[in-house]
Amino acid sequence: MSHGSVDTLQPLTSLPGYQYLPETEVPPQSWRPLGLAFLYTGGALVGTLGLESSSLGSSSKRELAVVGGAALVTGFVMTLRKPAPRPAAANILYNRLLRDQIARRNQDIAKENVARRQQVQLTLVPLPKPSGAGPR
Amino acid sequence: MSRAAVGVALLVLASPAAPAQRVTAIVGPQFALASYREVASGLRYQGSGFGGALSARYRRLSAEASIVRLTLDPANGSAATSGFTATDVNAWVAYDVATYASVEAGFIRRTADPEFDAQSVGAVRVGARSFYEIGPGATVLFRANYLAAPKFSGGGHAGFSIDLGLGLDVRLAGRLHGTAGYTFQRINRKTNPGGTGEIDAPMQATVARVGLAVGF
């Protein structure tokens, strides 16, 4: 008995025409870090000026200058630096859909391969009698 | 109260789930500049000192503590004749209620030495803070705390006491961080010396702390 060859399908690792996208992206440089440093330092300055006691007079601004200056310098440096990569939500979603699609196609391929193996052609050939063998 | 602050920090660090959930902490020394005014504009002091700060984070929970010892001398034109040493202890426990905001509670204790040269004060802090990562490893924060139930070494009470803060934490290299913090404190103290009637004896302090810290 012999069986014919079966053309089974290989599982997919990618879909033709569709590629995985990077899941992080580097946001464009912006003045946001410096703006935020200004906002936070400004909040501290406005709060200090607004809450100073009239009877005690104006408080020393030396302390705020030190820390506020450090915050503004940090904001400026961070504005010039390349921003840190952040997760790209749309790409992550796209990749998840692509992975799901490939997994679904591979399940279909596995089912189809099982069906193909069940439909293999079997050939039965009678074997010749061995020489010298005779009825007893 | 400093023991309580250390206790809070240790609780966070020693949590059984801590290794798996990644507790982050930074600790390091700080140099401080301060100015202080009390009762009237003529009574003002300026000085500097050294201390340390610790902060830790576990998921949405964070804790922070600092201690600084300040040597305050009469400022130019001050009516004060001698300076004093102040030990300032602060602690906070905060819970993130949003991506950039936390509610927090803690305490403040500032003691003066010699004891009668300035007011010692202790109070409970309740407030909120906003924080934002302005760049890779650089976080800026702003806080506003109401100082509840303040107690003074010289007696009296304060209906309105507030503490504002500006903070900065920058990862300089690897585990090394640069830290800076500013605090403005206004306490509307009122006293009734000898039962002659209530008089205003406000207190106002500003402190800047700058230092280095190691992250764990």
Chai-1 contact restraints between the chains, C-beta under 6 A:
chainA,res_idxA,chainB,res_idxB,connection_type,confidence,min_distance_angstrom,max_distance_angstrom,comment,restraint_id
A,P33,B,I134,contact,1.0,0.0,6.0,A-B,restraint_1
A,P33,B,G135,contact,1.0,0.0,6.0,A-B,restraint_2
A,L36,B,Y132,contact,1.0,0.0,6.0,A-B,restraint_3
A,L36,B,I134,contact,1.0,0.0,6.0,A-B,restraint_4
A,A37,B,I134,contact,1.0,0.0,6.0,A-B,restraint_5
A,A37,B,V140,contact,1.0,0.0,6.0,A-B,restraint_6
A,Y40,B,V140,contact,1.0,0.0,6.0,A-B,restraint_7
A,Y40,B,F142,contact,1.0,0.0,6.0,A-B,restraint_8
A,G43,B,F142,contact,1.0,0.0,6.0,A-B,restraint_9
A,A44,B,L166,contact,1.0,0.0,6.0,A-B,restraint_10
A,G47,B,L164,contact,1.0,0.0,6.0,A-B,restraint_11
A,T48,B,F184,contact,1.0,0.0,6.0,A-B,restraint_12
A,L51,B,R186,contact,1.0,0.0,6.0,A-B,restraint_13
A,S53,B,P202,contact,1.0,0.0,6.0,A-B,restraint_14
A,S53,B,Q204,contact,1.0,0.0,6.0,A-B,restraint_15
A,L56,B,R37,contact,1.0,0.0,6.0,A-B,restraint_16
A,L56,B,S41,contact,1.0,0.0,6.0,A-B,restraint_17
A,L56,B,P202,contact,1.0,0.0,6.0,A-B,restraint_18
A,L56,B,Q204,contact,1.0,0.0,6.0,A-B,restraint_19
A,G57,B,S41,contact,1.0,0.0,6.0,A-B,restraint_20
A,S59,B,Q204,contact,1.0,0.0,6.0,A-B,restraint_21
A,S59,B,T206,contact,1.0,0.0,6.0,A-B,restraint_22
A,S60,B,S35,contact,1.0,0.0,6.0,A-B,restraint_23
A,S60,B,T206,contact,1.0,0.0,6.0,A-B,restraint_24
A,E63,B,L33,contact,1.0,0.0,6.0,A-B,restraint_25
A,E63,B,Y182,contact,1.0,0.0,6.0,A-B,restraint_26
A,E63,B,T206,contact,1.0,0.0,6.0,A-B,restraint_27
A,E63,B,A208,contact,1.0,0.0,6.0,A-B,restraint_28
A,L64,B,Y182,contact,1.0,0.0,6.0,A-B,restraint_29
A,V66,B,A208,contact,1.0,0.0,6.0,A-B,restraint_30
A,V67,B,L166,contact,1.0,0.0,6.0,A-B,restraint_31
A,V67,B,A180,contact,1.0,0.0,6.0,A-B,restraint_32
A,V67,B,Y182,contact,1.0,0.0,6.0,A-B,restraint_33
A,V67,B,A208,contact,1.0,0.0,6.0,A-B,restraint_34
A,A70,B,L168,contact,1.0,0.0,6.0,A-B,restraint_35
A,A70,B,A180,contact,1.0,0.0,6.0,A-B,restraint_36
A,A71,B,V140,contact,1.0,0.0,6.0,A-B,restraint_37
A,A71,B,L168,contact,1.0,0.0,6.0,A-B,restraint_38
A,T74,B,A138,contact,1.0,0.0,6.0,A-B,restraint_39
A,T74,B,V170,contact,1.0,0.0,6.0,A-B,restraint_40
A,G75,B,I134,contact,1.0,0.0,6.0,A-B,restraint_41
A,M78,B,I134,contact,1.0,0.0,6.0,A-B,restraint_42
A,M78,B,G135,contact,1.0,0.0,6.0,A-B,restraint_43
A,M78,B,A138,contact,1.0,0.0,6.0,A-B,restraint_44
A,A84,B,P136,contact,1.0,0.0,6.0,A-B,restraint_45
